Amino acid sequence: MEQIPTARRIREIIDKMADRHALTAGDLMLDEFIWGRVSRISPEAPVPVVAVDRETHYPGGAANVARNLREFTTRAGVLGLIGNDAAGTRLCQLLEAGGIGTNAVIAREGGPTTVKTRIIARTQQVVRVDRERIEAPGRSERIALLAALERALPEADAVILEDYGKGLLDADLATEIIRRARGAGCTVAVDPNTCNPLPWKGATVIKPNRHEAFAAAGIPWSEPTPNPLEDKTLLKVAEILLTEWETDQLLITLSELGMLLITRDGLRHHTPTRAREVFDVSGAGDTAIALYTLALCAGAAPIEAAEIANHASGVVVGKLGTATLRPEELLASFENHAHR
């Protein structure tokens, strides 16, 4: 059996994360939360009336990956497009206030910043409202994005491509980002999107969830088995994707079953879920890709990185909203499980 990292080893990896630089490229969004109470049903329609108490805003989408990175390193930045609008201004202000670099953020004329508004009554999400326009970057925007990438790469240890299917990444741009990042010696991680099937060739690691993996492999869905290492269809899907995507590592998230790590050199490792309570799964995938990638950059072996990503996700799903976790929370998760 492969050795699971101890809390002491996790502390060593976390310490090394602090000086690593990671750039997240992808769909930048503003997450808006409206918090309130429901005490009655509207007389106009059978819907709840939410009495608003407060509103909060956070960097979302690919920017939420950077938020997760920033908790563990002082050197995190984002690359992407925003609208030349109030939401884009607020997003950049939030990023800069959080110590996240925005030098590679390009403001586009005419296109709005993507905003996701979630209305929460006590601890229950009532509805989500999306304001967006899915549009690929134009020629001048592509030139600007790649120029910004070139400026950032000399200091970068990792580049994470976070695809929310909102138009930034297409086959040409994704391929070029991966090629240039790998050429600069960076660890390259990809969080793909089912609605935007791309080749993704050459990345260090790709992190689909189970649905995304089956769709990308072109294999009909099958219900999971209790032990992913004995799930023959899932293992077949993984082998197909390792070949098609030409990636070194595949990390498949499996919801309540945890994560499955498959590598090109034959390693298979299942890490069961570490979540104790689940309040909100939004952003858990962002946490997973951020911590897995940063752990690799800090010298972690793939199994160690997978365990770190899994513990980190287990912490954030126990929080409401687009949450992150602190290093001490990650260490506490390992220590708590070690004592069970």
MILO-173692 format. One record per residue (C-alpha): residue number from 1; residue in three letters; x, y, z. Coordinates in Angstrom, 3 decimals. Layout:
<rs>
<NUM; 'ALA'; <X; Y; Z>>
...
</rs>
This chain:
<rs>
<1; 'MET'; <0.000; 0.000; 0.000>>
<2; 'GLU'; <1.244; 3.496; -0.834>>
<3; 'GLN'; <2.352; 5.611; 2.127>>
<4; 'ILE'; <-0.142; 8.300; 3.155>>
<5; 'PRO'; <1.654; 11.514; 4.211>>
<6; 'THR'; <1.843; 12.355; 7.902>>
<7; 'ALA'; <0.848; 15.706; 9.346>>
<8; 'ARG'; <4.573; 16.469; 9.772>>
<9; 'ARG'; <5.206; 15.839; 6.070>>
<10; 'ILE'; <2.196; 18.000; 5.151>>
<11; 'ARG'; <3.648; 20.830; 7.223>>
<12; 'GLU'; <6.931; 20.536; 5.292>>
<13; 'ILE'; <5.070; 20.768; 1.981>>
<14; 'ILE'; <2.975; 23.725; 3.143>>
<15; 'ASP'; <6.126; 25.572; 4.218>>
<16; 'LYS'; <7.600; 25.096; 0.736>>
<17; 'MET'; <4.398; 26.355; -0.920>>
<18; 'ALA'; <4.925; 29.840; 0.473>>
<19; 'ASP'; <7.470; 30.958; -2.139>>
<20; 'ARG'; <5.960; 29.243; -5.173>>
<21; 'HIS'; <4.311; 31.369; -7.855>>
<22; 'ALA'; <1.155; 30.144; -9.581>>
<23; 'LEU'; <-0.774; 31.848; -12.369>>
<24; 'THR'; <-4.412; 30.919; -12.999>>
<25; 'ALA'; <-5.666; 31.408; -16.561>>
<26; 'GLY'; <-9.366; 31.136; -17.260>>
<27; 'ASP'; <-12.848; 32.575; -16.941>>
<28; 'LEU'; <-12.830; 35.351; -14.344>>
<29; 'MET'; <-16.091; 36.054; -12.517>>
<30; 'LEU'; <-17.549; 38.059; -9.690>>
<31; 'ASP'; <-19.444; 35.994; -7.114>>
<32; 'GLU'; <-22.202; 37.932; -5.395>>
<33; 'PHE'; <-24.034; 36.564; -2.342>>
<34; 'ILE'; <-27.276; 38.054; -1.052>>
<35; 'TRP'; <-27.990; 36.796; 2.467>>
<36; 'GLY'; <-31.415; 36.972; 4.072>>
<37; 'ARG'; <-34.399; 35.281; 5.703>>
<38; 'VAL'; <-37.562; 33.722; 4.350>>
<39; 'SER'; <-40.698; 34.186; 6.425>>
<40; 'ARG'; <-43.473; 34.071; 3.843>>
<41; 'ILE'; <-44.486; 33.142; 0.298>>
<42; 'SER'; <-45.098; 35.884; -2.243>>
<43; 'PRO'; <-48.775; 36.644; -2.954>>
<44; 'GLU'; <-47.795; 37.274; -6.583>>
<45; 'ALA'; <-46.364; 33.805; -7.298>>
<46; 'PRO'; <-45.552; 30.611; -5.329>>
<47; 'VAL'; <-42.009; 31.735; -4.523>>
<48; 'PRO'; <-40.332; 32.675; -1.218>>
<49; 'VAL'; <-39.830; 36.294; -0.268>>
<50; 'VAL'; <-36.268; 36.901; 0.947>>
<51; 'ALA'; <-35.722; 39.746; 3.377>>
<52; 'VAL'; <-32.141; 40.815; 2.663>>
<53; 'ASP'; <-29.740; 41.245; 5.582>>
<54; 'ARG'; <-26.416; 41.756; 3.787>>
<55; 'GLU'; <-24.486; 41.309; 0.554>>
<56; 'THR'; <-20.970; 39.997; 0.005>>
<57; 'HIS'; <-18.723; 39.765; -3.056>>
<58; 'TYR'; <-15.820; 37.446; -3.863>>
<59; 'PRO'; <-13.586; 36.709; -6.854>>
<60; 'GLY'; <-15.168; 33.728; -8.597>>
<61; 'GLY'; <-14.506; 31.251; -11.396>>
<62; 'ALA'; <-10.804; 31.096; -12.200>>
<63; 'ALA'; <-10.263; 33.939; -9.746>>
<64; 'ASN'; <-11.485; 31.678; -6.937>>
<65; 'VAL'; <-8.668; 29.264; -7.758>>
<66; 'ALA'; <-6.264; 32.154; -7.200>>
<67; 'ARG'; <-7.986; 32.927; -3.877>>
<68; 'ASN'; <-7.303; 29.365; -2.754>>
<69; 'LEU'; <-3.686; 29.626; -3.873>>
<70; 'ARG'; <-3.216; 32.942; -2.089>>
<71; 'GLU'; <-3.958; 31.365; 1.291>>
<72; 'PHE'; <-0.778; 29.275; 0.887>>
<73; 'THR'; <1.523; 31.506; -1.147>>
<74; 'THR'; <2.159; 35.228; -1.420>>
<75; 'ARG'; <2.652; 34.871; -5.171>>
<76; 'ALA'; <-0.611; 34.201; -6.995>>
<77; 'GLY'; <-1.939; 35.910; -10.103>>
<78; 'VAL'; <-4.690; 35.616; -12.705>>
<79; 'LEU'; <-4.833; 35.844; -16.476>>
<80; 'GLY'; <-8.135; 36.494; -18.222>>
<81; 'LEU'; <-10.723; 38.945; -19.480>>
<82; 'ILE'; <-13.137; 41.212; -17.646>>
<83; 'GLY'; <-15.673; 43.723; -18.909>>
<84; 'ASN'; <-15.009; 47.427; -18.828>>
<85; 'ASP'; <-17.777; 47.805; -16.255>>
<86; 'ALA'; <-18.487; 48.236; -12.539>>
<87; 'ALA'; <-18.386; 44.489; -11.890>>
<88; 'GLY'; <-14.966; 44.213; -13.530>>
<89; 'THR'; <-13.666; 47.124; -11.467>>
<90; 'ARG'; <-14.985; 45.548; -8.265>>
<91; 'LEU'; <-13.456; 42.190; -9.186>>
<92; 'CYS'; <-10.024; 43.725; -9.732>>
<93; 'GLN'; <-10.315; 45.665; -6.480>>
<94; 'LEU'; <-11.136; 42.472; -4.589>>
<95; 'LEU'; <-8.235; 40.624; -6.197>>
<96; 'GLU'; <-5.751; 43.372; -5.444>>
<97; 'ALA'; <-7.025; 43.736; -1.876>>
<98; 'GLY'; <-6.449; 39.997; -1.492>>
<99; 'GLY'; <-2.866; 40.232; -2.730>>
<100; 'ILE'; <-3.583; 38.557; -6.087>>
<101; 'GLY'; <-1.777; 39.909; -9.133>>
<102; 'THR'; <-3.912; 41.473; -11.882>>
<103; 'ASN'; <-1.197; 42.507; -14.345>>
<104; 'ALA'; <-2.427; 39.832; -16.774>>
<105; 'VAL'; <-6.095; 40.873; -16.594>>
<106; 'ILE'; <-7.349; 42.434; -19.822>>
<107; 'ALA'; <-10.438; 44.684; -19.895>>
<108; 'ARG'; <-12.491; 44.210; -23.035>>
<109; 'GLU'; <-14.754; 46.804; -24.557>>
<110; 'GLY'; <-18.410; 45.882; -24.980>>
<111; 'GLY'; <-18.394; 42.559; -23.122>>
<112; 'PRO'; <-19.729; 42.355; -19.560>>
<113; 'THR'; <-17.934; 40.835; -16.607>>
<114; 'THR'; <-19.553; 37.522; -15.683>>
<115; 'VAL'; <-21.467; 37.834; -12.405>>
<116; 'LYS'; <-23.071; 34.966; -10.489>>
<117; 'THR'; <-25.558; 36.088; -7.862>>
<118; 'ARG'; <-26.628; 33.549; -5.231>>
<119; 'ILE'; <-29.514; 34.341; -2.898>>
<120; 'ILE'; <-29.137; 32.525; 0.424>>
<121; 'ALA'; <-31.917; 32.214; 3.002>>
<122; 'ARG'; <-30.242; 31.222; 6.264>>
<123; 'THR'; <-28.110; 28.281; 5.021>>
<124; 'GLN'; <-30.179; 27.363; 1.937>>
<125; 'GLN'; <-29.509; 28.661; -1.558>>
<126; 'VAL'; <-32.844; 29.837; -2.938>>
<127; 'VAL'; <-31.831; 30.764; -6.478>>
<128; 'ARG'; <-28.805; 31.722; -8.576>>
<129; 'VAL'; <-28.853; 34.476; -11.191>>
<130; 'ASP'; <-26.153; 34.517; -13.899>>
<131; 'ARG'; <-25.248; 37.624; -15.880>>
<132; 'GLU'; <-22.889; 36.689; -18.666>>
<133; 'ARG'; <-22.192; 36.693; -22.379>>
<134; 'ILE'; <-20.217; 33.766; -23.728>>
<135; 'GLU'; <-17.881; 35.152; -26.358>>
<136; 'ALA'; <-14.428; 34.079; -27.526>>
<137; 'PRO'; <-11.640; 36.646; -27.312>>
<138; 'GLY'; <-10.952; 38.620; -30.454>>
<139; 'ARG'; <-7.603; 38.763; -32.229>>
<140; 'SER'; <-6.331; 41.816; -30.345>>
<141; 'GLU'; <-7.425; 40.296; -27.026>>
<142; 'ARG'; <-5.595; 37.041; -27.799>>
<143; 'ILE'; <-2.438; 38.953; -28.591>>
<144; 'ALA'; <-2.759; 40.881; -25.324>>
<145; 'LEU'; <-3.401; 37.713; -23.287>>
<146; 'LEU'; <-0.398; 35.878; -24.730>>
<147; 'ALA'; <1.817; 38.923; -24.245>>
<148; 'ALA'; <0.698; 39.058; -20.598>>
<149; 'LEU'; <1.445; 35.337; -20.274>>
<150; 'GLU'; <4.965; 35.816; -21.619>>
<151; 'ARG'; <5.595; 38.568; -19.086>>
<152; 'ALA'; <4.383; 36.354; -16.231>>
<153; 'LEU'; <6.104; 33.062; -17.152>>
<154; 'PRO'; <9.685; 33.910; -16.070>>
<155; 'GLU'; <8.530; 34.093; -12.439>>
<156; 'ALA'; <5.877; 31.339; -12.575>>
<157; 'ASP'; <6.275; 27.843; -11.160>>
<158; 'ALA'; <2.821; 26.717; -12.284>>
<159; 'VAL'; <0.031; 27.664; -14.662>>
<160; 'ILE'; <-3.513; 26.454; -13.977>>
<161; 'LEU'; <-6.059; 26.524; -16.795>>
<162; 'GLU'; <-9.503; 26.851; -15.213>>
<163; 'ASP'; <-12.279; 26.424; -17.782>>
<164; 'TYR'; <-15.782; 27.440; -16.754>>
<165; 'GLY'; <-17.002; 27.365; -20.354>>
<166; 'LYS'; <-17.554; 31.120; -20.518>>
<167; 'GLY'; <-15.634; 31.689; -23.744>>
<168; 'LEU'; <-12.051; 32.529; -22.841>>
<169; 'LEU'; <-10.432; 29.179; -23.637>>
<170; 'ASP'; <-10.669; 27.516; -27.020>>
<171; 'ALA'; <-8.435; 24.892; -28.621>>
<172; 'ASP'; <-5.934; 27.372; -30.068>>
<173; 'LEU'; <-5.520; 29.530; -26.978>>
<174; 'ALA'; <-5.453; 26.606; -24.533>>
<175; 'THR'; <-2.880; 24.753; -26.636>>
<176; 'GLU'; <-0.685; 27.829; -26.875>>
<177; 'ILE'; <-0.846; 28.514; -23.132>>
<178; 'ILE'; <0.087; 24.904; -22.341>>
<179; 'ARG'; <2.906; 24.879; -24.891>>
<180; 'ARG'; <4.450; 28.109; -23.647>>
<181; 'ALA'; <4.041; 27.229; -19.967>>
<182; 'ARG'; <5.607; 23.774; -20.344>>
<183; 'GLY'; <8.375; 25.317; -22.428>>
<184; 'ALA'; <9.090; 27.667; -19.522>>
<185; 'GLY'; <9.405; 24.692; -17.165>>
<186; 'CYS'; <6.097; 25.237; -15.379>>
<187; 'THR'; <3.826; 22.623; -13.869>>
<188; 'VAL'; <0.630; 22.881; -15.931>>
<189; 'ALA'; <-2.737; 21.841; -14.514>>
<190; 'VAL'; <-6.124; 21.823; -16.223>>
<191; 'ASP'; <-9.633; 21.873; -14.783>>
<192; 'PRO'; <-11.756; 21.035; -17.867>>
<193; 'ASN'; <-15.406; 21.727; -18.658>>
<194; 'THR'; <-17.850; 19.275; -20.246>>
<195; 'CYS'; <-19.496; 22.017; -22.290>>
<196; 'ASN'; <-16.190; 23.003; -23.876>>
<197; 'PRO'; <-14.353; 19.848; -25.035>>
<198; 'LEU'; <-10.756; 20.774; -25.849>>
<199; 'PRO'; <-7.663; 18.668; -26.655>>
<200; 'TRP'; <-5.728; 19.710; -23.500>>
<201; 'LYS'; <-2.635; 17.874; -24.764>>
<202; 'GLY'; <0.604; 18.107; -22.829>>
<203; 'ALA'; <-0.531; 19.210; -19.370>>
<204; 'THR'; <1.104; 17.850; -16.229>>
<205; 'VAL'; <-2.240; 17.001; -14.619>>
<206; 'ILE'; <-5.897; 17.222; -15.638>>
<207; 'LYS'; <-8.700; 17.167; -13.063>>
<208; 'PRO'; <-12.141; 16.228; -14.415>>
<209; 'ASN'; <-15.004; 15.075; -12.243>>
<210; 'ARG'; <-16.574; 11.696; -13.006>>
<211; 'HIS'; <-19.229; 13.099; -15.365>>
<212; 'GLU'; <-16.657; 15.183; -17.237>>
<213; 'ALA'; <-14.305; 12.204; -17.542>>
<214; 'PHE'; <-16.965; 9.914; -19.042>>
<215; 'ALA'; <-18.113; 12.623; -21.460>>
<216; 'ALA'; <-14.540; 13.406; -22.584>>
<217; 'ALA'; <-13.760; 9.719; -23.132>>
<218; 'GLY'; <-16.984; 9.142; -25.081>>
<219; 'ILE'; <-18.010; 6.309; -22.763>>
<220; 'PRO'; <-21.681; 5.878; -21.720>>
<221; 'TRP'; <-22.289; 6.728; -18.077>>
<222; 'SER'; <-22.312; 3.913; -15.556>>
<223; 'GLU'; <-23.139; 4.089; -11.874>>
<224; 'PRO'; <-20.068; 4.133; -9.609>>
<225; 'THR'; <-19.000; 1.148; -7.546>>
<226; 'PRO'; <-18.101; 1.566; -3.841>>
<227; 'ASN'; <-14.402; 0.985; -4.558>>
<228; 'PRO'; <-13.181; 3.136; -7.477>>
<229; 'LEU'; <-10.110; 0.916; -7.861>>
<230; 'GLU'; <-12.485; -1.908; -8.836>>
<231; 'ASP'; <-14.658; 0.255; -11.103>>
<232; 'LYS'; <-13.640; -1.254; -14.442>>
<233; 'THR'; <-15.500; 1.301; -16.543>>
<234; 'LEU'; <-13.990; 4.224; -14.662>>
<235; 'LEU'; <-10.499; 2.749; -15.027>>
<236; 'LYS'; <-11.102; 2.301; -18.757>>
<237; 'VAL'; <-12.159; 5.952; -18.996>>
<238; 'ALA'; <-8.988; 6.992; -17.189>>
<239; 'GLU'; <-6.739; 5.020; -19.539>>
<240; 'ILE'; <-8.457; 6.546; -22.572>>
<241; 'LEU'; <-7.976; 10.078; -21.241>>
<242; 'LEU'; <-4.342; 9.557; -20.294>>
<243; 'THR'; <-3.697; 8.623; -23.915>>
<244; 'GLU'; <-5.931; 11.191; -25.615>>
<245; 'TRP'; <-4.898; 14.108; -23.423>>
<246; 'GLU'; <-1.215; 13.049; -23.334>>
<247; 'THR'; <-1.067; 14.065; -19.686>>
<248; 'ASP'; <1.235; 12.742; -16.967>>
<249; 'GLN'; <-1.421; 12.573; -14.260>>
<250; 'LEU'; <-5.195; 12.331; -14.085>>
<251; 'LEU'; <-7.040; 13.312; -10.903>>
<252; 'ILE'; <-10.740; 12.395; -11.106>>
<253; 'THR'; <-12.969; 13.842; -8.402>>
<254; 'LEU'; <-15.725; 11.462; -7.321>>
<255; 'SER'; <-17.997; 13.504; -5.059>>
<256; 'GLU'; <-18.796; 11.473; -1.923>>
<257; 'LEU'; <-16.291; 8.784; -2.982>>
<258; 'GLY'; <-13.313; 11.141; -2.847>>
<259; 'MET'; <-10.730; 11.215; -5.647>>
<260; 'LEU'; <-8.956; 8.777; -7.942>>
<261; 'LEU'; <-5.372; 9.446; -9.065>>
<262; 'ILE'; <-4.074; 7.662; -12.172>>
<263; 'THR'; <-0.617; 8.374; -13.606>>
<264; 'ARG'; <1.055; 7.551; -16.885>>
<265; 'ASP'; <3.604; 5.333; -15.122>>
<266; 'GLY'; <0.890; 3.046; -13.756>>
<267; 'LEU'; <0.125; 4.475; -10.311>>
<268; 'ARG'; <-3.471; 4.065; -9.113>>
<269; 'HIS'; <-4.495; 5.647; -5.828>>
<270; 'HIS'; <-7.919; 6.208; -4.303>>
<271; 'THR'; <-8.338; 8.707; -1.500>>
<272; 'PRO'; <-11.797; 8.534; 0.150>>
<273; 'THR'; <-13.688; 11.710; 0.988>>
<274; 'ARG'; <-12.455; 13.631; 4.003>>
<275; 'ALA'; <-15.573; 15.807; 4.363>>
<276; 'ARG'; <-17.248; 15.625; 7.767>>
<277; 'GLU'; <-20.198; 17.906; 6.928>>
<278; 'VAL'; <-21.328; 19.221; 3.548>>
<279; 'PHE'; <-22.985; 22.641; 3.452>>
<280; 'ASP'; <-21.934; 23.959; 0.036>>
<281; 'VAL'; <-19.974; 22.214; -2.742>>
<282; 'SER'; <-19.504; 25.394; -4.819>>
<283; 'GLY'; <-15.811; 26.048; -5.287>>
<284; 'ALA'; <-14.607; 22.655; -4.024>>
<285; 'GLY'; <-13.145; 21.828; -7.436>>
<286; 'ASP'; <-11.285; 25.142; -7.421>>
<287; 'THR'; <-9.749; 24.245; -4.085>>
<288; 'ALA'; <-8.744; 20.797; -5.318>>
<289; 'ILE'; <-6.911; 21.958; -8.441>>
<290; 'ALA'; <-5.235; 24.834; -6.583>>
<291; 'LEU'; <-3.845; 22.730; -3.744>>
<292; 'TYR'; <-2.902; 19.750; -5.922>>
<293; 'THR'; <-0.910; 21.971; -8.260>>
<294; 'LEU'; <0.766; 24.014; -5.550>>
<295; 'ALA'; <1.695; 20.824; -3.687>>
<296; 'LEU'; <3.412; 19.436; -6.797>>
<297; 'CYS'; <5.361; 22.682; -7.125>>
<298; 'ALA'; <6.425; 22.328; -3.497>>
<299; 'GLY'; <7.933; 18.905; -4.144>>
<300; 'ALA'; <5.022; 16.686; -3.147>>
<301; 'ALA'; <4.668; 13.283; -4.775>>
<302; 'PRO'; <1.403; 12.799; -6.702>>
<303; 'ILE'; <-0.145; 10.735; -3.860>>
<304; 'GLU'; <0.778; 13.428; -1.343>>
<305; 'ALA'; <-0.696; 16.105; -3.603>>
<306; 'ALA'; <-3.907; 14.084; -4.041>>
<307; 'GLU'; <-4.296; 13.653; -0.286>>
<308; 'ILE'; <-3.728; 17.374; 0.244>>
<309; 'ALA'; <-6.309; 18.264; -2.429>>
<310; 'ASN'; <-8.835; 15.852; -0.952>>
<311; 'HIS'; <-8.434; 17.090; 2.614>>
<312; 'ALA'; <-8.627; 20.693; 1.408>>
<313; 'SER'; <-11.876; 20.041; -0.482>>
<314; 'GLY'; <-13.286; 18.278; 2.562>>
<315; 'VAL'; <-12.763; 21.430; 4.597>>
<316; 'VAL'; <-14.298; 23.911; 2.145>>
<317; 'VAL'; <-17.498; 21.940; 1.504>>
<318; 'GLY'; <-18.211; 22.393; 5.201>>
<319; 'LYS'; <-18.419; 26.173; 4.672>>
<320; 'LEU'; <-21.083; 28.328; 3.073>>
<321; 'GLY'; <-20.319; 30.383; -0.012>>
<322; 'THR'; <-17.292; 30.408; -2.293>>
<323; 'ALA'; <-14.902; 29.464; 0.487>>
<324; 'THR'; <-11.170; 28.952; 0.881>>
<325; 'LEU'; <-9.167; 27.322; 3.662>>
<326; 'ARG'; <-6.136; 28.333; 5.676>>
<327; 'PRO'; <-2.956; 26.257; 6.143>>
<328; 'GLU'; <-3.812; 25.582; 9.779>>
<329; 'GLU'; <-7.203; 24.152; 8.747>>
<330; 'LEU'; <-5.519; 21.794; 6.297>>
<331; 'LEU'; <-3.069; 20.634; 8.964>>
<332; 'ALA'; <-5.916; 20.145; 11.442>>
<333; 'SER'; <-7.758; 17.949; 8.944>>
<334; 'PHE'; <-4.760; 15.637; 8.613>>
<335; 'GLU'; <-4.233; 15.551; 12.360>>
<336; 'ASN'; <-7.909; 14.805; 13.047>>
<337; 'HIS'; <-7.993; 11.876; 10.610>>
<338; 'ALA'; <-4.700; 10.520; 11.946>>
<339; 'HIS'; <-6.237; 10.263; 15.422>>
<340; 'ARG'; <-9.362; 8.392; 14.347>>
</rs>
